[in-house]
Amino acid sequence: MMSLEDPAIITCAISGALANRDQCPAIPYTPAEYAAEARRIVDEGGVHIHIHARTPDGSPSVEVEDFRNIRDAIVAEIGDAAIINFSTGTIGVPVAKRVAYLRECRPEVAALNMGSLNYAKYSRSRRSFVFEFVFANPFGEIVELLTAMRELGIKPEHECFDLGHVGSLQPLVDMGLLEAPLHADFVMGVVGGVPPTARNLAVMAENLQLAWPERRHHWGVIGIGRGQWPLVAAALTLGGSVRVGLEDNFYLPDGTMARSNGDLIARARRMTEDCGRRPATVHEARALLGVAGPGEAPAG
């Protein structure tokens, strides 16, 4: 199990795929804007950058060219100062299309949704759902993506929206599809997923260890919306890592809208230090996740 002695990896979800500048002017669209945000992230202590690709007009993209252009712009700006992580989470896009940009760009890490769920946003004032859909991630697709990641040497980040998603890791371990350490992030605050409480976070962390008891694994929290900051505090006090960024939440704890991802990372770093934890360096982050940096042998 992770402990308070471990450095905390501070991850940034740089843009997401759905939000736009009408909602938050700081969201990057072009490769140059992604690179500028990456510089702000690294300068404030972030060492792991999660990417959804967009075209330069801000539209969501799953094209190799857009992922490559964003990746290349970020690397040109910050070198290997942060781990690059590509999302594979999407709706209605064939696995082969997602594998194509992983194969061509070879990120160190790729996020993998660990199960299907009802995914919704609910309005208390209207007493109705703003939107709702089934986010399908069947085992067949999970296995196909994991098989490709193993072939390409890409570390999977297991995004778990509910406790059952954590339990789904065990058969994949048994099938020999995963390497230790496991790297899981617990996504909390989505209607249809696990309720965003510290107690639920602790249970998910405990169940991660059950998936492969004899090995040590890494976990973090992804808090969605303004409830993000209490979850960041909970993860830090439980020995976990944290993710913030404009994909997940636009606001600082006082309700002020962030001017950039750098504002969110700076606050996460301050909370890490206030909790008596130390932000991980990028070298430490690679070791904790079991990934190899440029020119390095894989960490084991």
Secondary structure, DSSP 8 states (H G I E B T S, - for coil): ---TTS-B-EEEE---SS--TTT-TT---SHHHHHHHHHHHHHTT--EEEE--B-TTS-B---HHHHHHHHHHHHHHHTTSSEEEEE---SS--HHHHHHHHHHH--SEEEEE-S-EEEEEEETTTTEEEEEEEE---HHHHHHHHHHHHHHT-EEEEEESSHHHHHTHHHHHHTT---SS-EEEEEES-BTS----HHHHHHHHHHHHHHSTTS--EEEEEE-GGGHHHHHHHHHHHT-EEEESTTT--B-TTS-B-SSHHHHHHHHHHHHHHTT--B--HHHHHHHHT---TT-----
